[in-house]
């Protein structure tokens, strides 16, 4: 089960058991529409996608240093390429 999707789509759900389903605060089982859960996309996925492609902070600092020394924009180009590849949803 996609717990994050269920919590986002069903605000009354307070607990999820992969075997028995989702439950509200009173322990009542909440009926889940699996197709809606499967169709849900995480509005914050772009953050995780970007994070996996950014160079380490040490590498970015080194890029910034050499950009300052050489008058280049390698660091800015690196960041812009990733932000373009994974845009923030509106």
C-alpha positions in Angstrom: 0.0 0.0 0.0 1.1 3.5 -0.8 0.7 5.0 2.7 1.6 8.5 1.7 -1.1 8.5 -1.1 -3.7 7.1 1.3 -3.0 9.7 4.0 -3.1 12.4 1.3 -6.4 11.2 -0.3 -8.1 10.2 2.9 -7.6 12.8 5.7 -9.7 10.8 8.1 -7.3 7.8 8.0 -5.1 7.7 11.1 -3.5 4.3 10.7 -2.8 1.8 8.0 -2.1 -1.9 8.3 -0.9 -3.5 5.1 -2.8 -6.7 5.9 -6.1 -5.3 7.2 -6.4 -1.9 5.6 -6.8 1.7 6.6 -8.6 2.9 9.8 -10.1 6.1 11.1 -9.6 7.5 14.6 -12.5 5.3 16.0 -10.9 2.1 14.6 -13.4 1.9 11.7 -12.1 0.5 8.5 -12.0 3.1 5.7 -12.8 1.9 2.2 -9.9 2.8 -0.1 -10.1 3.2 -3.9 -7.0 1.5 -5.1 -7.2 3.0 -8.6 -7.2 6.5 -7.0 -4.2 5.5 -4.8 -2.3 4.1 -7.7 -3.0 7.2 -9.8 -1.9 9.7 -7.1 1.4 11.4 -7.7 3.4 12.9 -4.9 3.4 16.7 -5.3 6.8 16.8 -3.7 8.4 14.1 -5.9 10.4 16.7 -7.7 12.4 17.4 -4.5 13.5 13.8 -4.3 14.3 13.6 -8.0 16.4 16.8 -7.7 18.1 15.7 -4.6 19.3 12.4 -6.2 20.9 14.3 -9.1 22.5 17.3 -7.3 26.2 17.0 -6.7 27.4 16.8 -3.1 27.7 20.1 -1.2 31.5 19.8 -1.3 31.4 19.4 -5.1 29.1 22.3 -5.4 31.3 24.5 -3.3 34.3 23.5 -5.4 32.3 24.4 -8.6 31.4 27.8 -7.1 35.0 28.5 -6.2 36.3 27.7 -9.7 33.5 29.6 -11.3 34.6 32.7 -9.3 38.2 32.1 -10.2 37.5 31.4 -13.9 34.5 33.6 -14.5 32.4 30.6 -15.5 28.9 29.5 -14.6 29.3 25.7 -14.2 27.6 25.5 -10.8 24.7 27.7 -12.0 24.3 25.6 -15.2 24.3 22.4 -13.1 21.6 23.6 -10.8 19.5 25.1 -13.7 19.7 21.8 -15.7 18.3 19.8 -12.7 15.6 22.4 -11.9 14.6 22.3 -15.6 14.5 18.5 -15.7 12.4 18.3 -12.5 10.2 21.5 -12.4 8.3 22.4 -9.3 4.6 21.8 -9.8 2.4 24.8 -9.8 
